[in-house]
Amino acid sequence: MSNGPKKRIAVFGSTGSIGRQALEVIQAHPTVFSVEVLTAQTNDDLLIRQALQFHPNIVVIGDDKKLPRVKEALASRQVKVFAGEKALEEVACMDVYDMMLAAIVGFAGLRPTLCAIGNGKAVALANKETLVVAGDIVMKKALENRVPIIPVDSEHSAIFQCLVGETRNRIEKIILTASGGPFLGKKPNYLVNVKRDHALQHPNWSMGAKVTIDSATLMNKGLEMIEARWLFNLRPEQVKVVVHPQSIIHSMIQFEDGSIKSQMGLPDMKLPIQYAMSFPVRLATSYPRYDFRKPAVLSFEEPDVKTFRNLTLATEALHKGGNLPCVLNAANEIAVFAFLRNRIGFLDMTDLVERTMQEMPFIERPTLEEYFDSDGEARNFAASLIKL
């Protein structure tokens, strides 16, 4: 793959967990990839260090107040520096890159991703909220612009990999695997006392705070169900979840003949990140290999949806559709934000999401503007439920 021109990558969200690991992949394959764009919301220190190391064409800092510092630090380099939310969209529309790695956390990633698609650029999608909130609109736009959307999430990457060569074969169902998070097997009387630091300790994966908390509440798996529905053009009833504590099988597809394909490997986000960026080529790595003798047992169980009710709420949103997944996501972002600041308890997060879903008006076929409105209203309502 290194014979042709380098693939120019725009890393949107370069200071987060996925963004940092993507830069490690790029660093390991300097003849294959170059960094053209780096963006961060508030972490100007790391953004500056990354820019000095990778020599991008453009840098964007979301927080306007930090623009002078970033500009000054990069003054000696030939790099254009922009700031603010609008700049993210404007840069996404520029013809300076080949692929966007969409790794901005949460709803904030939606607009830049839509700009990249409208600009005809391939998207390596690590931001699941983009499809949870407006999957119908995003995928339709990708189809119209003939833009490939390649998933970075380990589960969706697994499904994507299993589908290579299977374009004419019909899927009966997909099975997303869940580690079960740090509280697998625990009951509500235990969870009621769970604090922030305990919930941030994931047994298998190294991820950012938001995704780690979502994994602990199983909301992450719920969001992934909704994302998978749009990514792979499935009916809601075709998306299933099974708990697989070892996180070796990353997900499975069952075809209509009953045959099952799975994608396996040690839990390391750099693998799906690299696959998305290098597709359709696999690049050699020196990552550790899975040894079938340890763990020698791969086990599976049904998720405990009575205890982890987020999965039930997300399944309801998946089946009802409309703006409900958007409302679910907005309320969850507020809930996780509040929990990480010790403002609400672990189980309160689910209650907050449920009440917001019950209160928000349902829109069956929202426009993009209605999605943005629903998001804002749901956030305001969820925030109003948190005791100051």
Beta strands, then each sheet from edge to edge (+ up, - down):
strand 1: 7-12
strand 2: 33-40
strand 3: 58-61
strand 4: 80-83
strand 5: 99-102
strand 6: 122-125
strand 7: 149-151
strand 8: 171-178
strand 9: 239-243
strand 10: 249-255
strand 11: 260-264
sheet 1: 4+ 3+ 2+ 1+ 5+ 6+ 7+
sheet 2: 9+ 8+ 10- 11+
end
